[in-house]
Amino acid sequence: MANREMLAQGDPLLVRACLRTDVKCSLHHANGEPYYLLEDPLNGKFYRLGLREWCLVRELDGKRVLRDCVQRSQPHVGPQDSEVIERDAVALVRWLVQVQLVTLDNRATHPIYESASATRQAPKPLFNPLFLKIPLFNPDRMLKRCLPYLCWSISPIAFVVWIAVCLYACFEILGQWDRFVSSATTILAPHNWLWLFVVWCVLKAVHELYHGLICKKYGGEVPRCGIIMILFSPIAFVDVTSSWRFRSKWHRIYTAAGGMYIELFVASVAAIVWARTGHPLLAQTCQNIVLMASLSTLFCNANFLMRFDGYYILTDLLGIQNLYTKGQQYLRYLNRRYLLALPVQSPLQRQARPGLMRCYAFAALIWRWCFYVGILVAASVMFRGAGLALAVLAAVTWWGLPALKYLRYVLFGNEDESPSIFRFGTVVAVSLLIVILIFQLPWPGGVTAVGVVQYDPLTVYRVKSSGFVEEVHVQSGDLVHPGQVLATLRNLETELELAEIDLEIEESKVKSRILHQDYDVVAFQVETKKRESLQRQRKELQQQVDDLAVVATVRGRVIGRNLQSLVGQFLKSGAVLMSIGDESRKQIHLSIAQKDVGFFEEQIDKRPLVRIKGRSQPLRHAVLVRVDPRASRSLASPALAAPHGGPLAVAVDGNPKESGSGELETLQPRFSGVLLVPPERAQCLNAGELAHARMLAEGDTIGQRLLGVFRRWLSRQTQLSTG
């Protein structure tokens, strides 16, 4: 269509184009390849042209037609470059018109240039309450005055000091890591918000100050500065676009890294002060500075997926200018080529490292979507009802209006392009079908918890009466029945006391008969009460003697370690002797991670897939009967601990200096659950065996599962923001 318009309304190669006289041009090199940098002082923008494009642009003097300029530019092209063909020349001039670098004397007769001229004024972005850019003033003169006083801080010697201070700060933090982590848990507490805000504002002001100082050091200008409000949080900015004219890429990298350079230095100094001070308020302030100046710098400014400091550092290191723009052009190409069936060429066709650019394009797209969704969720949560309204307005601005504009383009096209409605409808229909299938197909995954086989219940036999173990009648693993004697103890002192009481009772009986014959009623009654007291004491002593014989009360297997070694030992009352478990009654006690407990609670009375460690066949028919609502660090069994061959990382709880040992506990609180094993299956299991229970989501679809994950994440963010 464009070719037909060109033929019908004139030859676009007959125009006379003139490069603006105020445009500054300079030769640069990147990775050994020359290029020309065009600076537009009127709009404060920079553009990069390859050698062959520059050979054409330099001929645009407004006196010759474009066809003559193309012919004159050919001798200036090196042997390794291809000739500038006429179609490329028209496209180049059209772009130069769009960015206002050239003027045309007869562009009105050519629609291809008219459309470029009409679109050269980019529309102002729509108002978005979550992203506000507020220019303030021109800081160039202020930075020029500050530079002599602060130039020492950006010198090579200062950089060596910076490295030493940062390394020493890391050493101090690692040396007191437990204290640092424990005190960092209160950083988001409401009483600390004001301090965080003050620290944030000061750090960002210093951050942008050093961007400007380094830019001025190498001869650049800083024409403006201001504030960007992201979610009503202020972020300072300075315009150091003039650093693009620096011939050394290391000067450009240093300018981009200047803010992170000074923030990390401030964080290091604060870390050293934090490690040395004992004042609570000063320590808290220093820790705020450490976290804000290090984490925010590394995760925000150093993030190369957004056009912040890390992005410009990466592009200079790779020698790929406008990496983000080229990635966006590639995504638009995919949309127009495969979604709208337009005959377009890939913008990466003549680019070096096209694979890297493709990966960056998709990574930046995914990050941008996650960032926008995170901002909307944070706004809707933080500001209650007003935040929800702001989130809706921002969503309309970001996605709603561009979607309407895109749909209008698909349906009606423009004067140069006619998208394929059939291709677009087919792709949309297939996408909707995939979404429907996602909400229909069952969820193939599940959640796994570790556990250990235990008796239900495990009967523990303790010594009821202190004594020396005279004989152990069973061994570990023996099958015993109710009433069977397990062990016999002996306590000569108790037996002697019993014999003495028997003698006293007999003496009391004789004395009572004599008193009865003498009709001494009062003395008889006193003696009777004394004998009753002796009989009660005898009954207690007899029970203690009887308890010296430990008798089984249930049927099951004996569980104990080195039982025969107990013979001859003195055991106090309450000491554990052995245990007995019923082989037909066993349970699997699960240890469930916090992130999975919600899923397990929804699967009560369902049967998971259980595998016992060391066994090839899975255990079937086990039923999840209970999930405890409270988390704990205690272990259901020592067999689950990593030092004993289990899967869970543990730490020692207690004071080893006092007790010499401590109980094992998990690093993070975990929930417990119980699997009931059928009697016929329980007899095949051994107590203490490790198990892995995989709970499948019966009845859940892939879409429901993903939606549930998002809802739980949103619920956690809401609780954190409102808590």
VOGU-3710 file (C-alpha; in Angstrom, 3 decimals, decimal comma):
1> manremlaqg> 0,000/0,000/0,000  2,839/2,396/0,898  4,558/1,714/-2,453  1,352/2,490/-4,339  0,984/5,823/-2,522  4,592/6,705/-3,290  4,087/6,059/-7,008  0,782/7,884/-7,113  1,893/11,059/-5,299  5,566/11,403/-6,269
11> dpllvraclr> 8,968/9,895/-5,790  10,171/10,174/-2,158  13,772/10,204/-3,441  13,219/13,645/-4,974  12,859/15,432/-1,641  15,509/17,844/-0,349  16,383/17,152/3,271  18,638/19,283/5,457  20,255/18,242/8,740  19,677/20,869/11,405
21> tdvkcslhha> 22,697/23,082/11,847  22,560/22,962/15,666  22,799/19,153/15,801  26,177/18,092/17,233  27,867/15,038/15,720  30,834/13,123/17,149  32,657/9,911/16,322  32,705/7,140/18,950  33,725/3,494/19,131  32,046/0,506/20,768
31> ngepyylled> 33,699/-2,933/20,756  36,062/-1,679/18,064  33,212/-0,592/15,759  32,835/3,124/14,882  29,536/4,973/15,183  28,365/8,577/15,189  26,510/10,150/18,080  24,002/12,874/17,192  23,106/15,261/19,996  19,896/17,275/19,719
41> plngkfyrlg> 20,480/20,262/22,056  16,962/21,559/21,474  15,249/18,451/22,888  18,132/17,149/25,024  18,261/13,789/23,232  21,010/11,632/21,725  20,869/9,297/18,735  23,342/6,752/17,457  24,022/6,146/13,746  26,157/3,524/12,101
51> lrewclvrel> 28,913/4,449/9,679  26,909/3,836/6,517  23,893/5,769/7,818  26,169/8,691/8,732  27,659/8,708/5,248  24,177/9,477/3,927  23,153/11,902/6,689  26,249/14,077/6,172  25,160/14,684/2,556  21,755/16,069/3,576
61> dgkrvlrdcv> 22,446/19,769/2,965  19,011/20,780/1,606  20,399/21,514/-1,892  20,501/18,038/-3,397  17,627/15,599/-3,723  17,763/12,403/-1,748  18,659/10,304/-4,791  21,823/12,364/-5,385  22,727/12,142/-1,703  22,496/8,362/-1,876
71> qrsqphvgpq> 24,805/8,263/-4,880  27,314/10,662/-3,266  27,339/8,660/-0,034  28,520/5,453/-1,725  32,193/6,420/-2,060  32,337/7,088/1,684  31,237/3,577/2,546  34,024/1,181/3,514  34,562/-2,058/1,593  33,148/-4,082/4,450
81> dsevierdav> 29,820/-2,208/4,393  27,005/-2,784/1,937  25,584/0,025/-0,204  22,824/2,208/1,123  19,876/1,174/-0,962  17,146/3,616/-1,786  14,468/1,988/0,340  16,722/2,155/3,372  17,475/5,788/2,584  13,771/6,653/2,531
91> alvrwlvqvq> 13,225/4,850/5,830  16,212/6,643/7,394  15,023/10,097/6,296  11,497/9,302/7,477  12,913/8,482/10,927  15,030/11,653/10,941  11,901/13,667/10,207  10,050/11,924/13,010  12,751/12,757/15,581  13,067/16,327/14,208
101> lvtldnrath> 16,712/16,132/13,162  16,083/17,160/9,521  13,730/19,497/7,693  12,160/18,938/4,260  11,254/21,542/1,694  8,542/19,472/-0,054  7,469/16,837/2,466  3,794/17,791/2,089  3,661/16,127/-1,327  4,718/12,779/0,103
111> piyesasatr> 2,386/11,023/2,568  5,202/8,800/3,835  6,936/11,886/5,228  3,715/13,561/6,246  2,820/10,632/8,510  6,273/10,782/10,107  5,962/14,529/10,631  2,504/14,111/12,152  3,681/11,535/14,668  6,957/13,180/15,610
121> qapkplfnpl> 5,352/14,885/18,578  4,941/11,995/20,988  1,663/12,174/22,896  1,957/13,103/26,511  1,544/10,123/28,816  -1,793/9,862/30,542  -2,035/10,888/34,168  -1,190/7,983/36,443  -1,550/8,631/40,199  0,896/5,859/41,050
131> flkiplfnpd> 3,693/7,312/38,881  4,172/11,078/39,073  7,252/12,859/37,683  7,774/16,323/39,150  10,658/18,428/37,709  12,077/20,909/40,230  15,050/23,035/39,081  18,330/23,137/37,158  21,073/21,808/39,474  23,968/22,347/37,080
141> rmlkrclpyl> 25,310/25,499/38,769  24,957/23,980/42,248  26,846/20,843/41,188  29,571/22,971/39,632  30,079/24,718/42,976  30,029/21,447/44,969  32,436/19,598/42,697  35,706/21,166/44,022  34,740/20,247/47,589  33,604/16,683/46,871
151> cwsispiafv> 35,874/15,758/43,979  38,190/13,865/46,352  35,393/11,366/47,105  35,254/10,212/43,470  39,003/9,971/42,911  40,944/6,700/42,336  42,318/6,844/45,891  38,779/7,174/47,230  37,795/4,099/45,216  40,535/2,058/46,918
161> vwiavclyac> 39,288/3,283/50,299  35,735/2,394/49,214  36,737/-1,216/48,538  38,519/-1,532/51,891  35,606/-0,056/53,863  33,050/-2,278/52,097  35,096/-5,427/52,759  35,573/-4,515/56,420  31,848/-3,813/56,793  31,026/-7,233/55,337
171> feilgqwdrf> 33,409/-8,800/57,829  31,698/-6,985/60,729  28,201/-7,999/59,594  29,141/-11,648/59,088  30,782/-11,715/62,511  27,502/-10,654/64,163  25,108/-12,194/61,668  22,676/-13,655/64,205  22,296/-10,307/65,953  21,838/-8,519/62,628
181> vssattilap> 19,134/-10,922/61,423  17,229/-10,948/64,722  17,122/-7,150/64,966  16,187/-6,802/61,286  12,836/-8,512/61,900  11,427/-5,277/63,366  12,498/-2,989/60,533  8,977/-2,845/59,067  7,296/-2,239/62,417  4,969/0,830/62,400
191> hnwlwlfvvw> 7,099/2,706/64,933  10,040/2,521/62,470  8,214/3,883/59,396  9,132/7,519/59,989  12,826/6,690/60,371  12,726/4,591/57,212  11,133/7,446/55,287  13,758/9,949/56,474  16,622/7,561/55,689  15,121/6,804/52,271
201> cvlkavhely> 14,826/10,489/51,312  18,367/11,353/52,438  19,904/8,327/50,697  18,155/9,024/47,395  19,202/12,677/47,503  22,842/11,643/48,043  22,451/8,977/45,339  21,415/11,496/42,684  23,968/14,062/43,907  26,811/11,719/43,010
211> hglickkygg> 25,318/10,928/39,618  25,475/14,643/38,885  28,937/15,178/40,389  30,555/12,419/38,329  28,790/13,642/35,198  30,144/17,171/35,827  33,620/15,788/36,524  33,867/14,414/32,978  32,439/17,507/31,304  28,724/16,740/31,134
221> evprcgiimi> 25,765/18,960/31,976  22,911/18,269/34,367  20,043/20,468/33,139  17,313/19,327/35,498  16,440/17,346/38,574  13,206/16,411/40,312  11,180/13,794/42,099  9,386/10,682/40,843  6,550/9,543/43,076  6,146/5,764/42,811
231> lfspiafvdv> 3,258/4,629/44,972  3,543/8,016/46,747  7,153/7,174/47,703  9,622/9,871/46,567  12,574/8,955/44,371  14,914/11,748/43,269  16,226/11,928/39,710  18,786/13,971/37,776  19,176/14,241/34,011  22,658/12,993/33,089
241> tsswrfrskw> 21,801/12,268/29,472  24,826/14,339/28,447  27,047/11,471/29,646  26,236/9,791/26,344  28,731/12,109/24,664  31,596/10,753/26,800  33,985/8,891/24,512  35,126/6,511/27,253  32,573/3,876/28,144  34,151/3,639/31,620
251> hriytaaggm> 33,272/7,277/32,240  29,674/6,514/31,275  29,642/3,420/33,489  31,076/5,380/36,414  28,404/8,047/35,945  25,660/5,386/35,992  27,184/3,615/38,998  27,869/6,787/40,997  24,662/6,594/43,025  25,186/2,954/43,962
261> yielfvasva> 28,839/3,715/44,707  28,041/6,298/47,378  25,040/4,392/48,805  27,098/1,254/49,366  29,810/3,351/51,008  27,262/4,938/53,352  25,846/1,477/54,098  29,331/0,184/54,907  30,096/3,036/57,306  26,700/2,524/58,970
271> aivwartghp> 27,417/-1,210/59,303  30,717/-0,517/61,076  29,033/1,939/63,459  26,219/-0,569/64,097  28,724/-3,279/64,993  30,574/-0,991/67,409  27,785/0,892/69,174  25,658/-0,198/72,101  23,144/2,667/71,894  19,749/1,204/70,834
281> llaqtcqniv> 18,535/4,210/68,817  21,844/4,671/67,002  22,038/0,937/66,261  18,502/0,919/64,842  19,197/3,971/62,676  22,414/2,446/61,363  20,655/-0,810/60,559  17,945/1,105/58,687  20,674/2,783/56,646  22,416/-0,536/55,948
291> lmaslstlfc> 19,276/-2,239/54,699  17,916/0,708/52,738  21,253/1,645/51,141  22,247/-1,901/50,223  19,095/-3,871/49,441  17,258/-1,053/47,651  20,377/-0,278/45,620  21,035/-3,873/44,621  17,432/-4,883/43,910  16,242/-1,619/42,347
301> nanflmrfdg> 19,054/0,494/40,918  21,197/-2,497/39,882  18,255/-4,246/38,217  19,124/-4,252/34,504  15,593/-5,306/33,486  14,420/-1,754/34,176  16,012/1,375/32,747  17,803/2,279/35,935  21,532/2,419/36,669  22,182/-1,285/36,159
311> yyiltdllgi> 20,636/-1,191/32,675  22,965/1,543/31,398  25,970/-0,188/32,948  25,021/-3,435/31,189  24,507/-1,797/27,789  27,941/-0,149/27,940  29,627/-3,361/29,067  27,999/-5,313/26,244  28,415/-2,512/23,725  24,708/-2,729/22,808
321> qnlytkgqqy> 23,092/0,683/22,927  19,296/0,994/23,230  18,981/-2,630/24,332  15,570/-2,029/25,905  14,260/-0,250/22,788  15,516/-2,992/20,502  13,871/-5,582/22,723  10,564/-3,709/22,512  10,931/-3,469/18,740  11,441/-7,217/18,571
331> lrylnrryll> 8,296/-7,857/20,635  6,330/-5,531/18,358  7,739/-7,402/15,386  6,506/-10,718/16,797  3,085/-9,212/17,381  2,802/-7,752/13,885  4,349/-10,741/12,125  2,612/-13,652/13,839  -0,483/-12,155/15,445  -1,485/-9,674/12,735
341> alpvqsplqr> 0,149/-11,401/9,702  1,892/-8,221/8,479  4,858/-8,562/6,060  7,549/-7,057/8,295  11,220/-7,843/8,779  12,861/-8,624/12,097  14,607/-5,587/13,609  17,353/-7,911/14,870  18,217/-9,150/11,392  21,382/-7,064/11,152
351> qarpglmrcy> 22,135/-6,848/14,877  24,974/-8,533/16,693  23,999/-10,955/19,469  20,351/-11,352/18,436  19,857/-14,259/20,849  20,844/-12,081/23,796  18,438/-9,371/22,673  15,567/-11,848/22,382  16,197/-13,201/25,876  16,378/-9,676/27,277
361> afaaliwrwc> 13,140/-8,683/25,528  11,140/-11,491/27,129  12,826/-11,139/30,542  12,085/-7,394/30,623  8,470/-8,048/29,558  7,900/-10,581/32,349  9,542/-8,323/34,919  7,485/-5,317/33,804  4,240/-7,233/34,168  5,229/-8,542/37,606
371> fyvgilvaas> 6,258/-5,044/38,666  2,974/-3,506/37,519  0,903/-6,209/39,194  2,911/-5,791/42,404  2,354/-2,025/42,363  -1,400/-2,462/41,835  -1,686/-5,025/44,636  0,355/-2,857/46,998  -1,761/0,204/46,207  -5,056/-1,627/46,705
381> vmfrgaglal> -3,857/-3,025/50,050  -2,033/-0,050/51,528  -4,675/2,608/50,950  -7,830/0,540/51,578  -10,799/1,736/49,484  -8,943/4,710/48,030  -6,089/2,415/47,072  -8,477/0,143/45,193  -9,769/3,128/43,222  -6,190/4,207/42,453
391> avlaavtwwg> -5,307/0,675/41,361  -8,292/0,581/38,995  -7,365/3,973/37,536  -3,758/2,894/37,059  -4,834/-0,378/35,439  -7,016/1,531/32,997  -4,107/3,844/32,199  -1,563/1,067/31,760  -3,641/-1,586/30,045  -7,210/-0,492/29,362
401> lpalkylryv> -6,665/2,479/27,055  -3,712/0,927/25,170  -5,824/-2,209/24,672  -8,645/-0,147/23,155  -6,194/1,655/20,890  -4,680/-1,662/19,817  -8,102/-3,155/19,111  -9,004/-0,158/16,978  -5,796/-0,620/14,997  -6,544/-4,328/14,491
411> lfgnedesps> -10,060/-3,640/13,240  -9,418/-0,599/11,049  -5,646/-0,517/10,445  -4,043/2,676/9,132  -3,134/4,188/5,809  -0,019/2,005/5,512  -1,036/-1,309/7,106  -4,059/-3,600/7,189  -3,790/-6,233/9,935  -5,332/-9,639/9,363
421> ifrfgtvvav> -8,480/-9,821/11,456  -8,760/-13,542/10,683  -5,270/-14,259/12,054  -5,931/-12,120/15,128  -9,290/-13,817/15,762  -7,764/-17,267/15,325  -4,964/-16,574/17,803  -7,382/-15,073/20,343  -9,759/-18,044/19,974  -6,924/-20,539/20,467
431> sllivilifq> -5,724/-18,578/23,528  -9,221/-18,637/25,045  -9,443/-22,357/24,362  -6,144/-22,886/26,182  -7,434/-20,906/29,171  -10,610/-23,011/29,240  -8,552/-26,190/29,115  -6,399/-24,934/31,987  -9,536/-24,667/34,125  -10,722/-28,114/33,007
441> lpwpggvtav> -7,596/-30,252/33,123  -6,828/-31,852/36,510  -3,847/-30,611/38,463  -1,040/-33,154/37,931  1,102/-32,047/40,826  0,835/-32,385/44,559  2,469/-31,506/47,844  4,934/-33,671/49,751  5,503/-33,982/53,481  7,994/-36,130/55,370
451> gvvqydpltv> 7,006/-38,405/58,240  7,929/-41,305/60,457  6,086/-44,537/61,309  5,050/-44,778/64,969  2,862/-47,076/67,068  -0,694/-45,989/67,843  -0,405/-45,834/70,765  3,077/-46,643/72,014  2,760/-47,943/75,607  5,736/-46,835/77,672
461> yrvkssgfve> 6,560/-48,880/80,796  8,238/-46,964/83,596  9,559/-48,116/86,940  6,839/-47,521/89,537  8,934/-48,500/92,536  12,641/-47,751/92,813  14,973/-50,730/93,027  17,770/-52,767/91,529  16,938/-54,666/88,326  17,187/-58,314/89,262
471> evhvqsgdlv> 16,099/-59,873/85,967  14,737/-58,812/82,544  12,478/-61,577/81,244  12,110/-60,322/77,625  14,245/-59,012/74,827  13,627/-56,274/72,282  11,342/-57,574/69,539  9,650/-60,244/71,653  5,897/-60,618/71,356  4,284/-60,341/74,787
481> hpgqvlatlr> 0,742/-60,736/76,126  -1,191/-59,013/78,931  -0,116/-60,274/82,362  3,324/-61,438/81,256  6,166/-60,361/83,566  8,609/-58,142/81,743  11,190/-57,446/84,441  11,749/-57,989/88,153  13,302/-55,452/90,489  14,311/-55,808/94,145
491> nletelelae> 14,478/-53,282/96,959  15,689/-54,839/100,266  14,925/-51,662/102,212  11,263/-51,723/101,181  11,032/-55,445/101,916  12,524/-54,930/105,425  10,095/-52,101/106,106  7,265/-54,412/105,100  8,516/-57,151/107,446  8,852/-54,708/110,348
501> idleieeskv> 5,311/-53,457/109,823  4,062/-57,066/109,812  5,699/-57,590/113,232  4,221/-54,357/114,578  0,769/-55,429/113,382  1,096/-58,792/115,144  2,226/-57,083/118,346  -0,730/-54,728/118,084  -3,126/-57,658/117,755  -1,717/-59,334/120,908
511> ksrilhqdyd> -1,871/-56,092/122,838  -5,452/-55,489/121,750  -6,560/-58,917/123,065  -4,990/-58,207/126,436  -6,670/-54,802/126,649  -9,981/-56,337/125,630  -9,708/-58,906/128,427  -8,878/-56,134/130,931  -11,890/-54,156/129,811  -9,690/-51,122/129,163
521> vvafqvetkk> -11,968/-49,585/126,515  -10,017/-46,346/125,914  -6,660/-48,063/125,506  -8,274/-50,703/123,292  -9,665/-48,067/120,922  -6,283/-46,298/120,711  -4,523/-49,536/119,896  -7,124/-50,379/117,250  -6,578/-47,067/115,484  -2,823/-47,589/115,644
531> reslqrqrke> -3,183/-51,004/114,021  -5,388/-49,577/111,255  -2,701/-47,018/110,500  -0,073/-49,762/110,387  -2,251/-51,769/107,999  -2,554/-48,785/105,660  1,205/-48,380/105,681  1,577/-52,080/104,982  -0,785/-51,830/102,042  1,320/-49,056/100,504
541> lqqqvddlav> 4,546/-50,946/101,080  3,017/-54,120/99,665  2,016/-52,187/96,534  5,589/-50,962/96,189  6,883/-54,508/96,510  4,319/-55,762/93,978  5,318/-52,980/91,581  8,852/-54,293/91,595  7,521/-56,833/89,104  6,784/-54,993/85,782
551> vatvrgrvig> 3,859/-56,709/84,042  2,618/-56,198/80,461  -0,877/-54,703/80,120  -1,208/-54,881/76,308  -0,303/-57,223/73,524  2,549/-56,150/71,275  6,237/-56,075/70,484  8,852/-55,099/73,039  10,861/-52,027/72,088  14,034/-51,241/73,974
561> rnlqslvgqf> 17,754/-50,914/73,615  20,211/-53,152/75,489  17,592/-54,367/77,957  19,877/-57,003/79,477  22,389/-54,313/80,368  19,861/-52,966/82,883  20,393/-55,964/85,172  22,095/-54,819/88,388  21,332/-51,137/87,823  19,368/-49,067/90,309
571> lksgavlmsi> 16,394/-47,384/88,643  14,458/-44,604/90,283  10,710/-44,395/90,181  9,622/-42,972/86,797  12,614/-44,213/84,827  11,752/-45,630/81,387  12,267/-49,365/81,221  10,895/-50,345/77,814  7,963/-49,780/75,443  5,389/-52,035/73,826
581> gdesrkqihl> 3,632/-51,313/70,571  0,782/-53,095/68,850  1,961/-54,204/65,415  -1,539/-53,884/63,996  -1,935/-50,275/65,104  0,457/-47,759/63,570  0,334/-44,175/62,376  2,566/-42,008/60,224  3,307/-38,691/61,905  3,911/-36,036/59,237
591> siaqkdvgff> 5,992/-32,865/59,426  4,409/-30,289/57,083  6,018/-27,074/55,849  4,171/-23,840/56,578  3,592/-23,074/52,890  1,851/-26,449/52,376  -0,355/-26,642/55,479  -3,330/-24,961/53,767  -3,295/-27,571/51,028  -3,127/-30,456/53,527
601> eeqidkrplv> -6,007/-29,027/55,566  -8,160/-29,215/52,448  -7,291/-32,900/51,971  -8,544/-34,329/55,301  -9,973/-37,884/54,939  -8,183/-38,337/51,614  -5,528/-40,905/50,759  -2,061/-39,676/49,804  0,592/-41,628/47,961  3,011/-42,832/50,659
611> rikgrsqplr> 6,449/-44,232/50,007  8,513/-45,794/52,771  12,250/-45,196/52,555  14,027/-48,327/51,366  10,850/-50,027/50,074  10,015/-50,272/46,387  6,241/-50,625/46,734  4,180/-47,617/47,819  1,911/-47,800/50,848  -1,736/-47,516/49,875
621> havlvrvdpr> -4,967/-46,938/51,818  -3,368/-44,665/54,453  -5,802/-41,846/55,320  -5,001/-38,296/56,443  -7,068/-37,939/59,640  -5,684/-34,823/61,315  -3,611/-31,677/60,780  -2,703/-29,811/63,956  -3,574/-26,101/63,733  -0,453/-24,909/65,558
631> asrslaspal> 3,113/-24,918/64,302  6,033/-26,079/66,400  9,775/-26,521/66,106  9,773/-29,826/68,012  10,348/-33,058/66,112  7,844/-35,906/66,015  10,803/-38,275/66,115  14,610/-37,877/66,188  14,678/-40,038/63,048  13,496/-36,986/61,055
641> aaphggplav> 16,588/-34,957/61,974  19,390/-34,661/59,439  22,110/-35,741/61,952  20,221/-39,033/62,341  19,766/-39,563/58,608  16,459/-37,707/58,291  15,475/-35,020/55,753  14,999/-32,035/58,114  17,676/-29,491/58,972  17,763/-28,964/62,732
651> avdgnpkesg> 19,452/-26,930/65,430  20,138/-27,661/69,087  17,746/-26,056/71,543  18,986/-25,457/75,041  22,099/-24,223/76,812  24,914/-26,744/76,268  27,059/-24,969/78,863  24,555/-25,805/81,562  23,041/-29,077/80,488  25,747/-30,396/78,238
661> sgeletlqpr> 23,236/-31,151/75,490  20,029/-29,839/74,054  16,984/-31,100/72,243  16,885/-30,980/68,462  14,440/-28,559/66,848  13,687/-27,575/63,257  15,005/-24,295/61,880  11,505/-23,118/60,947  8,185/-23,902/62,671  6,366/-26,792/61,008
671> fsgvllvppe> 2,896/-28,262/61,307  2,179/-31,875/62,189  -0,320/-34,254/60,669  -1,360/-37,880/61,171  -1,882/-40,633/58,613  -3,886/-43,643/59,838  -2,523/-46,943/58,488  -4,910/-49,934/58,064  -4,151/-52,879/60,438  -3,227/-55,280/57,642
681> raqclnagel> -0,732/-52,749/56,265  0,547/-51,684/59,672  1,932/-55,143/60,415  4,286/-54,813/57,432  5,821/-51,570/58,701  8,500/-51,036/61,286  8,323/-48,219/63,778  10,884/-45,524/63,024  10,849/-45,969/59,241  10,886/-42,703/57,269
691> aharmlaegd> 8,035/-41,938/54,908  7,220/-39,412/52,186  3,527/-38,631/51,711  2,547/-36,966/48,435  -0,933/-35,506/48,550  -2,531/-35,119/45,131  -5,099/-32,400/44,526  -8,168/-34,492/43,800  -10,828/-32,480/42,014  -8,589/-29,426/41,488
701> tigqrllgvf> -7,830/-28,162/38,007  -4,671/-26,440/36,882  -6,472/-23,096/36,774  -7,996/-23,516/40,230  -4,619/-24,465/41,646  -2,860/-21,428/40,158  -5,713/-19,183/41,231  -5,475/-20,564/44,767  -1,748/-19,873/44,886  -2,373/-16,279/43,829
711> rrwlsrqtql> -5,139/-15,841/46,404  -2,951/-17,162/49,218  -0,127/-14,875/48,155  -2,500/-11,910/48,052  -3,874/-12,836/51,481  -0,356/-12,967/52,955  0,489/-9,568/51,456  -2,713/-8,138/52,882  -1,934/-9,489/56,354  1,619/-8,144/56,208
721> stg> 0,448/-4,707/55,102  -2,387/-4,403/57,611  -0,693/-6,243/60,469
//
